Amino acid sequence: MRRLLAAAILIGSTGFGAARAAEPVFAVASIKPSAAEVKFEHDGKTEVFPGSVTMRDVTVATCIKWAYELQDSQISGPAWLQSDHFDIMARADGPVAAEQLRLMMRSLLADRFKLSFHRQDKELRSFLMTVAKGGHKLHESAEGTAPSHQNSAIGTVAKGMTTGDLANFIAGPLQTPVVDMTGLTGRYDFALDFTPYLPANERVMKVEFAEANGIIAAAMQGELGLKLESKKEMVNVMVVDHVEKPSAN
């Protein structure tokens, strides 16, 4: 679990289907093999600015998750979607909102990666995220705080995140869909430290998958006041019908 924590992905099922001609496109886009690993990040690093997106050490799955607001377990496709890493810099003609940039990323995936897919509902073991007894321990973000997080070997510090963002964030290391049922609608700052929940003599998160899930669930409740309950749920899944290695810049 060297790439333990996932960067931001939101659970959702809208917008499936190949990119449509009516969707906007980036004015300029560069795709290159990743120059360097982003440490402690399952999904590399994505920075969104008014009118541009910069991604470092990301996979095609990362791009799909960001563009279509999905989690890892909602994507079914070839293994290289999760293993080949790229640096992507894409820019619009002028300042546009993040929602518009997501549509442009969909067009880029269709144009440069020849992505096509269909969707289907599938019953999967999931985690339902709710507020634990005693209330949550999240702190309201200051107005205008941009969403961000910084991972380390023992946790993460996040700002400006919704609970939907958080559900996406932990779905990566849990390798399981996480459904936000907290009912919380704000943006929050929080720190998630796994240290108190690690086995004796462990100082970093290097444990088996099953044990890691228990540690993450315990930390979520102890540090953030949010409970994870395992349950089978119907999840909308993107099934990749066709995808290619990126075309030349």
C-alpha positions as CSV (number, residue, x, y, z in Angstrom):
1,M,0.0,0.0,0.0
2,R,2.8,2.5,-0.9
3,R,0.3,4.7,-2.6
4,L,-2.1,4.5,0.3
5,L,-4.4,7.5,0.1
6,A,-6.4,8.4,-2.9
7,A,-6.8,11.9,-4.0
8,A,-10.0,13.4,-4.6
9,I,-12.8,11.6,-6.4
10,L,-16.5,12.0,-5.9
11,I,-19.2,9.3,-6.0
12,G,-21.7,9.8,-8.8
13,S,-23.3,8.2,-11.7
14,T,-24.3,11.0,-14.1
15,G,-22.7,11.9,-17.4
16,F,-21.8,8.4,-18.5
17,G,-21.3,7.7,-22.2
18,A,-18.8,8.7,-24.8
19,A,-17.9,12.4,-25.0
20,R,-20.4,14.2,-27.2
21,A,-19.4,16.7,-29.9
22,A,-21.3,19.4,-28.1
23,E,-19.0,19.2,-25.1
24,P,-16.2,21.8,-24.8
25,V,-12.6,21.0,-25.5
26,F,-9.3,22.3,-24.2
27,A,-7.5,24.8,-26.3
28,V,-4.1,23.2,-25.6
29,A,-3.4,19.8,-24.0
30,S,0.0,18.0,-23.4
31,I,0.2,14.3,-22.3
32,K,3.6,12.8,-21.5
33,P,4.8,9.8,-19.5
34,S,5.1,10.7,-15.8
35,A,8.5,12.4,-15.0
36,A,8.5,11.5,-11.3
37,E,6.4,9.7,-8.7
38,V,4.2,11.8,-6.4
39,K,4.9,10.2,-3.0
40,F,2.1,8.9,-0.8
41,E,-0.5,9.5,-3.5
42,H,-2.6,6.8,-5.1
43,D,-3.8,9.2,-7.7
44,G,-0.8,11.5,-8.2
45,K,-1.5,15.2,-7.9
46,T,-4.2,17.2,-9.6
47,E,-4.3,21.0,-9.5
48,V,-7.3,22.9,-10.8
49,F,-7.0,26.6,-11.7
50,P,-9.5,28.9,-13.4
51,G,-9.2,27.7,-17.0
52,S,-6.6,25.0,-16.6
53,V,-5.8,21.6,-15.1
54,T,-2.3,20.3,-14.2
55,M,-2.0,16.6,-13.4
56,R,1.3,14.9,-12.3
57,D,1.9,11.1,-12.0
58,V,-1.8,10.3,-12.8
59,T,-3.3,7.2,-14.5
60,V,-6.1,7.2,-17.0
61,A,-8.3,5.9,-14.3
62,T,-7.4,9.1,-12.3
63,C,-8.5,11.2,-15.2
64,I,-11.8,9.2,-15.6
65,K,-12.6,9.6,-11.9
66,W,-12.0,13.3,-12.0
67,A,-13.9,13.9,-15.2
68,Y,-16.9,11.7,-14.4
69,E,-16.8,12.0,-10.6
70,L,-16.3,8.3,-10.0
71,Q,-14.4,6.1,-7.6
72,D,-12.0,3.3,-8.5
73,S,-14.5,0.5,-8.0
74,Q,-16.9,2.2,-10.4
75,I,-14.5,1.7,-13.3
76,S,-14.1,-1.7,-15.1
77,G,-11.4,-1.8,-17.8
78,P,-7.9,-3.0,-18.8
79,A,-5.2,-3.2,-16.1
80,W,-3.1,-0.5,-17.7
81,L,-5.7,2.1,-16.8
82,Q,-4.4,1.8,-13.2
83,S,-0.7,1.2,-14.0
84,D,0.5,3.6,-16.7
85,H,1.3,7.1,-15.3
86,F,1.2,10.4,-17.1
87,D,1.8,14.1,-16.7
88,I,-1.0,16.1,-18.2
89,M,-1.3,19.9,-18.7
90,A,-4.5,21.2,-20.3
91,R,-5.7,24.8,-20.8
92,A,-8.9,26.4,-21.9
93,D,-9.1,29.6,-24.0
94,G,-9.9,31.6,-20.8
95,P,-11.1,31.2,-17.2
96,V,-13.8,28.6,-16.8
97,A,-15.2,26.8,-13.8
98,A,-14.1,23.4,-12.6
99,E,-17.4,21.9,-13.9
100,Q,-16.5,23.0,-17.4
101,L,-13.0,21.7,-17.1
102,R,-14.4,18.3,-16.2
103,L,-16.4,18.3,-19.5
104,M,-13.2,19.2,-21.3
105,M,-11.4,16.3,-19.7
106,R,-14.1,14.0,-21.0
107,S,-13.5,15.3,-24.5
108,L,-9.8,14.8,-24.1
109,L,-10.3,11.2,-23.0
110,A,-12.4,10.5,-26.0
111,D,-10.1,12.3,-28.4
112,R,-6.6,11.3,-27.2
113,F,-7.3,8.0,-25.5
114,K,-10.3,7.0,-27.7
115,L,-12.3,6.2,-24.6
116,S,-15.8,4.7,-25.1
117,F,-17.9,2.9,-22.5
118,H,-21.3,1.9,-21.3
119,R,-22.8,1.8,-17.8
120,Q,-24.5,-0.8,-15.7
121,D,-25.6,-1.3,-12.2
122,K,-23.7,-3.9,-10.1
123,E,-24.2,-5.1,-6.5
124,L,-20.9,-4.4,-4.6
125,R,-19.8,-4.6,-1.0
126,S,-19.7,-0.9,0.0
127,F,-19.1,1.3,3.0
128,L,-21.9,3.7,4.0
129,M,-20.4,6.8,5.7
130,T,-22.6,8.3,8.4
131,V,-22.1,10.7,11.3
132,A,-21.1,8.6,14.4
133,K,-22.9,8.8,17.7
134,G,-21.7,12.0,19.4
135,G,-21.4,14.0,16.2
136,H,-18.7,14.7,13.7
137,K,-15.4,16.4,14.4
138,L,-14.9,18.2,11.2
139,H,-14.2,22.0,11.2
140,E,-16.0,24.4,8.8
141,S,-13.6,25.8,6.2
142,A,-13.1,29.6,5.8
143,E,-15.1,31.0,3.0
144,G,-13.3,30.7,-0.3
145,T,-10.9,27.9,0.8
146,A,-9.8,25.9,-2.2
147,P,-10.0,22.1,-1.9
148,S,-6.6,20.6,-1.2
149,H,-4.9,17.8,0.8
150,Q,-1.4,16.8,1.7
151,N,-0.7,13.1,2.4
152,S,2.1,11.6,4.4
153,A,3.1,8.1,5.5
154,I,0.8,8.3,8.5
155,G,-2.2,10.4,7.4
156,T,-3.4,13.4,5.6
157,V,-4.3,17.1,6.2
158,A,-7.2,18.4,4.1
159,K,-8.9,21.7,3.6
160,G,-12.1,22.8,1.9
161,M,-13.4,19.3,1.3
162,T,-17.0,18.2,1.2
163,T,-18.0,14.9,2.7
164,G,-18.5,13.7,-0.8
165,D,-14.8,14.5,-1.5
166,L,-13.9,12.6,1.6
167,A,-15.9,9.6,0.6
168,N,-14.0,9.6,-2.7
169,F,-10.7,10.1,-1.0
170,I,-10.9,7.1,1.3
171,A,-12.5,4.8,-1.4
172,G,-9.1,4.4,-3.0
173,P,-7.2,2.9,-0.1
174,L,-10.3,1.0,1.0
175,Q,-10.6,-0.4,-2.5
176,T,-14.4,-0.4,-1.9
177,P,-17.2,2.0,-2.9
178,V,-17.9,4.6,-0.2
179,V,-21.4,6.2,-0.2
180,D,-21.7,9.5,1.6
181,M,-24.8,9.4,3.8
182,T,-23.7,12.0,6.4
183,G,-26.2,14.6,5.2
184,L,-23.5,17.3,5.7
185,T,-23.4,20.0,3.0
186,G,-20.5,22.2,4.0
187,R,-16.8,22.3,3.3
188,Y,-14.5,21.2,6.0
189,D,-10.9,21.2,7.2
190,F,-9.6,18.1,9.0
191,A,-6.5,16.1,9.9
192,L,-6.5,12.3,9.7
193,D,-3.7,10.6,11.7
194,F,-3.5,6.9,11.6
195,T,-0.7,6.6,14.2
196,P,-2.9,5.9,17.3
197,Y,-4.6,3.1,15.3
198,L,-1.6,1.3,13.9
199,P,-0.4,-2.1,15.3
200,A,2.3,-1.9,18.0
201,N,5.7,-0.8,16.7
202,E,4.3,0.3,13.4
203,R,5.1,3.9,12.5
204,V,3.8,4.0,8.9
205,M,0.8,2.5,7.2
206,K,2.4,-0.7,5.9
207,V,-0.2,-3.4,6.7
208,E,-2.3,-6.0,4.8
209,F,-5.4,-4.9,3.0
210,A,-7.9,-6.3,5.5
211,E,-6.1,-4.8,8.4
212,A,-5.7,-1.5,6.7
213,N,-9.5,-1.3,6.2
214,G,-10.0,-1.7,9.9
215,I,-7.4,1.0,10.7
216,I,-9.0,3.4,8.3
217,A,-12.5,2.8,9.7
218,A,-11.2,3.3,13.3
219,A,-9.4,6.5,12.4
220,M,-12.4,7.9,10.6
221,Q,-14.5,7.4,13.7
222,G,-11.9,8.4,16.2
223,E,-10.5,11.4,14.4
224,L,-13.4,12.7,12.4
225,G,-16.5,11.3,14.1
226,L,-17.6,9.5,10.9
227,K,-18.7,5.9,10.9
228,L,-18.2,3.3,8.1
229,E,-20.7,0.5,7.9
230,S,-20.1,-2.4,5.4
231,K,-23.2,-3.2,3.3
232,K,-24.1,-4.5,-0.2
233,E,-25.3,-1.7,-2.4
234,M,-26.2,-1.3,-6.1
235,V,-23.5,0.8,-7.6
236,N,-23.4,2.3,-11.1
237,V,-20.3,1.1,-12.9
238,M,-18.5,2.4,-16.0
239,V,-17.5,-0.5,-18.2
240,V,-14.8,0.5,-20.7
241,D,-15.5,-0.8,-24.2
242,H,-12.5,0.7,-25.8
243,V,-9.4,2.7,-24.8
244,E,-6.0,3.3,-26.3
245,K,-2.6,4.6,-25.2
246,P,-2.6,8.4,-25.7
247,S,-1.9,9.8,-29.1
248,A,1.2,12.0,-29.6
249,N,1.0,15.7,-28.6
